[in-house]
Amino acid sequence: MVGTRSTTSARRARGSAARGSDEEPDVYQQMLTEAGVATGSESPAERPLKRRRPTTRVGGQPASTLSVGQDRPFTSGDADVKGHGSDDDSGDIEFEDVEMPEPTVQTMELNSDDDGDDDNEELEFEDIDFTSAPKEKHADKPAELELNLSAQQAATTPMKRAAERRKPISKEEREMRIEIHKMHLLCLLSHVSRRNHWCNDAEVQRSLRPHLTEKSIDYLNPSSRLTQFGQAESLKTGLKQSGELWKARFKIRERGLRRALWAEDAEQLKDYEPPADMDSCLDRKDFREAARKLQGSRDAGAQLYCALLRSVGVRARLVCSLQPLSFLSASPTLPKAQKKAKASKSQTERHRDAVAKYQALTDKVSSASSSSGSTVRRRLGHPNATAYNFQPPPPSPRAQHTFENPVKIHESPYPVYWVEVLDIGHQKWQPADPVVLHSFWKPSLFEPPISDRENCLSYVVAFDEDGVATDVTRRYAKAYTAKTRRLRVDHVLNDEGRWWGKATKLFRPRRNTDLDQIENNELAGAEAREPMPRNVQDFKDHPVFALERHLRRHEVLVPGATPSGTVAAGGRGPLEKIYRRRDVRIARSGDKWYRLGREVKPNEIPAKWLPKKARPNDSRYEGEDARADEDAAGTPIYTVDQTELYEPPPVRNGRVPKNKFGNVEVFVPSMVPRGAIHVVHEHAVRAACLLGADFAPALTGFQFQGRQGTAVLQGIVVAAEFGEAIQAVVEGLGDVQQEMEEQRRSAIALRMWRRLLTGLRIRERIWSNVDEEERKEADRKAAMDAELDNAESDVTEEFGVEVDGDDDLGGGFLVE
């Protein structure tokens, strides 16, 4: 029995070892049970986690391992999509009873469910880490075990660091960014205008013109006797020759203009330093120097190429893709600060290091050849060849430049500056870029992708030789309406380009020529021919097309709207119908339409029901109001076709119909009752009271401070039969007020004259018994004292104190 038990125990031990560490020995099982830790009979998710080491098959090939998942789920953090929009600015009206005869003060509480001004609302999204698992609702429940077959691959490849979630910007910060964006645009326009003026410099053009041959100049200026096709081909040939020459002779040594980025933290700007290889062409003198040396940034290269073409009589425009700071929250930001690199060595130091490396390499080769014995030397065939010591020749001074690395400038593969040349035969402007893209007549190549952090095409402005600027963004943007328009200030301000037109007014021509009209028609046609977007997100706020998912709270489709196509969100997404924007209508609640002078027709079915927004758990909403909000199904809204013009009750027997507050609501002129007039004057109420006519204060709107609005009363509403009398009394009251004002001023003047005369009498009485010589002496001293009093004080000038005369003192006399 002893041998049997020993054999059985050994077999169990071998079986346990073969199974690995999935089962604990009995003594550990007992200890875990005493400690209250779940064991074999409980759920596997509550067992302690263990990691298996990757095993290898017999053939040596790695096998996929089964790893036990973690005991708590991964969470994605606060990855809720947040939207920011303008709050609703109107809502349910709540009135307060105020006793007469003083004007009744009405208040209105702003309710978001009754507003139709969500048109300017924009959603802003956080950067969400979609790679992490969603957050569990019940974190206290144990997670289930998962079999991860890719554990070995995850262990061998480093995990990507989750992108830091960016907080959405507030409304105040967004407004600040818009103002900075506009200011940056103005600065960039001034910068490009100055560079365009430099291209007309006579000295610069004299330095550049000798680089072109007479044959190229003839090609660039085709004869008018040629056909349209011949003129275009001649110009193309000349541009190709001049472009090849410019590519060979101009050297890019510096960094040009790049996209402006925001800093996530103010600490980034403290250690920020501009690149050492930035464009050094800061004034006209530097521009002339760059023209002589034919080197600089690629922006300077495009500008000098424009000057080169203008020097031979070609009508060329300098084109710039402005790179302002974006006002969007999802715009790229500055990279995090890195450790400062060591100061670059001078050319002499680099040469010394290169020579030292070369000598070290030579010594290494010599020692290797000597240590290998005389076997190599015996191959020469001479018996005494091993006695010679072969040394490599010293480095030649001419080879010094071979050790210096060329300058590497990392920039966007798309240009910021280029040139447009007028094709006289077709009266059309064509792009030319011999510096970056080396292309001609291809405007579709100039737009960078959205992933380019160095370049963003949003505003493209072309400056002519006379300083006239033209916005040519639509020529180079492939999806101007769907994508590029959102990056411009016109879209966020929703002012139809009024601000941008005012900003470029200084650079516009006084009158459009035929060439300008042709170009405007060309750009408008390019925008009209833009195809339907292929991306679902591009349909948001599109001026031509719309998706039902992108309709705002107060937007509905007209009944029987015909779709223009379908689009799918992704490869497996359901198809969504595409509608025309002209089939979208604005719907408002009954109260909103009433404040616009319209009322809902009887028995109209609401076009849409707005769901009630959740209100905060505040004491203000407790009780019956809170229960009423919970029971409410929502707010019905109607389109303009479901409303009609509101007609208030008419005036009868000179009595004006009033609401329960004693006012008449005149939000629009059409709400004045029939048979009444609206008199707006400060004396209108007093005039009506003097005449004994029935009137009512006119409620013209509400002034909001926070979420509570106070009624705004302007003028009165009175029967039309009292209109002339009211006007006559108002004029009379105005005359009486003016007369009383004149009497008051006259009384003040008489009082001042009385004081003057009294003072003269007192003075005459004092000096009546004084001798004439003594009086003259006293007058002379008084004059000197007056001069000293009127003299300017040094102390007063030092501190910048100014004493202004008071015009209301009655000509220098004190007013009582």
Residue, then its C-alpha position, 0 to 999 in steps of 0.5 A: m500500500v505504501g508503494t501504491r500510495s507513493t505511485t499515486s501521489a507521484r502520478r498526481a504530481r505529474g498530472s498537476a505539473a502537466r496541467g500547469s498552474d491552473e489548479e492550486p495545491d490542497v493546502y493553498q485551496q484551504m488557505l484561500t477558502e479560509a481567507g474568503v477568496a472564491t475557488g473552483s466552484e465559483s465563477p472563473a472571473e473571480r479567480p486570481l489572474k495568471r499569465r501564461r508564457p508563450t510556448t513553442r511547438v515541436g517544429g519551432q513555430p510560435a503558437s498563439t496563446l490564450s491569455v485571461g482578460q483583466d478582472r475589470p473592464f477597460t473604460s474609455g473615460d469621459a468620451d461623451v460627445k458634447g455639443h455647444g450651441s446658442d441657447d434659445d432666446s425665447g420661450d413661454i411668457e409669464f406675466e406679472d400683475v402690476e397696478m395701474p396707472e403706472p405702465t405694467v411691467q411684463t416679464m418672460e422666462l426664456n424657455s429653450d423648447d420655444d425657440g426657433d433660433d437654433d440655426n446658428e448652433e454648432l456641434e463641437f466634438e471631443d477627441i474620443d479614444f475609440t480604441s478603448a472599450p466602452k465604460e460599463k454601467h455597473a462597475d461593481k459587477p465582476a467582468e467576464l473572462e475573455l480569451n485573447l488570441s492576439a496576446q502574443q502580438a500585443a506583447t511584441t508590438p508596443m501599444k499606441r499611446a491613447a490620444e489625449r482628449r481635447k476639451p471643447i472650447s467655450k463660447e467665449e473662447r470661440e468668439m475670441r478665436i474668431e476675432i484673432h482669426k480676422m485680425h490675422l487675416l488682415c495682417l496676412l493680406s497686408h504682408v502679401s500686398r507688400r511682397n507683391h509691391w516688391c515684385n515691381d521693384a526696378e532693381v530686382q527686375r534688372s537683376l533677373r531679366p538677363h537670366l532669360t534668353e531672347k527666344s524664351i521672351d518671344y515665347l512668353n509674349p506671343s504675337s497677336r497674329l497667332t490663333q488662340f491655340g497658338q498663343a496658348e501653346s507659345l505661352k506654355t512653351g515659354l513658361k516651361q523654359s523659364g521654369e526649367l531655368w528657375k528650377a536649376r538656378f534658384k536654391i532653397r536655403e530657408r523655410g517659408l510660410r507655414r500654417a499657424l497653430w494654436a498652443e494648448d498651454a501657455e507654458q508652450l509659448k515660454d520655451y517656443e523659439p522660431p526655427a533658425d532657418m526661417d525666411s530672412c527676407l524681411d525688407r526690400k534690401d533683403f529681397r534685392e539681395a535674394a534676387r542677386k544670389l538666387q537663393g532663399s525660401r521657396d516663398a521668395g522663389a515664387q515671388l522672384y519668379c513673378a518679378l522675372l515674368r513681369s520684367v519681360g512684359v508678362r502679366a503675372r499675378l502673385v498668388c498666396s494661400l493665406q495661413p491664418l489661425s483657425f477658429l475651429s476647436a479641432s484644428p492642429t496644435l503645436p507639438k509638445a516642447q522637446k529638449k533643446a538640441k545641441a548647438s550646431k557645429s560650425q563648418t570648420e568643426r565639422h571638417r575637423d571631425a570628418v578628417a579625424k574620422y577619416q584618419a581613424l578609418t585609415d588607421k583601422v584599415s592599416s592595422a587590419s592589413s598589418s595584422s593579417g600578415s604578409t599574405v596580401r602583400r605576397r599577392l603582388g608577386h614580388p618576394n620583397a613586397t612584404a617589406y613595403n608599408f603602404q599608406p593611403p594618401p592624405p585627404s585632399p582639401r578639395a574634398q572638404h565639402t563632401f563631409e558636410n551634410p546638405v541642408k534639409i528643410h521639411e515643409s509641406p509638399y504643396p506651395v503657399y506662394w505661386v504665380e498666375v499668368l494671363d492667357i491672352g488668347h483665352q482671356k483666362w488666368q492659369p497657375a504656374d509653379p516652378v518651385v514646388l510642384h513644377s507644374f503649369w496649367k493644372p489648378s487641381l494640384f495645389e490643394p493640400p490634403i486635410s492631414d497636412r499640418e503645414n498647409c491649409l487651403s482656405y483663403v487664396v488671394a491673387f494680387d495683380e501688378d497694380g495691387v488689385a486683389t481677387d479671391v480665387t479660392r474656388r479655382y483651387a478648392k475641389a470641394y469649396t461648398a462642402k469643405t473649404r467654406r467651413l474653414r472661412v469666417d464667412h460660414v461661422l459669421n453667416d453674413e454672406g461674406r460681408w465681413w470678408g468683402k469689407a476686409t478686401k475692399l481696399f484691394r478691390p478695383r474701382r470698377n470691374t473690367d471685362l476680364d474681371q467679369i469673365e473671371n467672376n463667371e468662371l469662378a461662379g460656374a466652378e462652384a455651381r458644377e461642384p458635385m454632390p458630396r460623397n461623405v455623410q459629414d460633408f452634407k452638414d450645413h451644405p447650401v444645396f443638399a441636406l440629410e434628415r439626420h442633419l436637420r436642426r430642431h426647428e427644421v422640417l422637410v416639406p410634405g412630399a419632398t423628393p430625394s435627389g439621391t442616397v448616401a451610406a455612412g460607411g460600407r455597411g451603413p444604411l442608405e440615407k436619402i439626400y434632399r434639396r436644401r430648398d425643401v427644408r422649412i423653418a418650423r416654430s411654436g405658436d408663441k414664436w409665430y405670434r411674436l412674428g405677427r402670425e398665428v397657427k391656422p385652426n385644426e393644423i397638425p404639427a409638422k414636428w414635436l420638440p421633445k422637452k429638454a431635461r431640466p436640472n434638479d433645482s428647487r425652482y423646478e420642484g412641485e407642480d411645475a416639475r410634474a407638469d414638465e414631466d407629463a408634457a409630451g413636448t412642444p408642437i411646431y408649425t411651418v409658415d404655410q400652416t400659419e396666417l397673418y394675425e389680426p388683433p381685435p379692432v377698436r370699437n367706440g374709441r376703446v382700444p382692446k387690451n390684454k390682461f396686463g393693460n397693454v397692447e402687444v405690437f411686436v410687428p407693425s401688422m399687430v396694431p389693431r384696426g382703427a388704431i395708430h401707434v404713437v411713439h413719443e415721450h409725451a404721448v402718454r401725457a397728451a392722451c391723458l390731457l385729451g381724455a382719450d383711451f390708450a394702452p402702452a405698446l409692448t414691442g418686445f422683451q429685453f433679456q438679462g440672463r434667462q428672464g426678460t423684461a417687457v419693453l414699452q415704446g409709445i402708446v396705441v390710441a384710436a385713429e380718430f384721436g391721432e391728429a389731436i394727440q400729435a397737436v398736443v405732443e407738439g404743444l407739450g414740446d413747445v412748452q418744454q422748450e419755452m420752460e427751458e429758455q425761461r430757466r436759462s434766462a433766469i440764470a443769466l439775469r441772476m448772474w448779471r445781478r451779481l455782476l452789477t452788485g459787485l461793480r457797485i460795491r467796487e465803486r463805493i470802495w474806491s470812491n474816496v481813493d486818490e487817482e494815483e493810488r487807484k492806478e497803482a492798485d490796478r497795476k498790482a492787480a494785473m501783475d497778480a492776475e498774470l502770475d495766477n494765469a501763468e502755467s505751472d511747471v508742476t502741473e505740466e510735469f504731472g500732465v494735469e489740464v484744467d479745462g474751462d467750464d462752459d456752464l458757469g455763465g461766462g466765468f461767473l459762478v452759478e448758484 
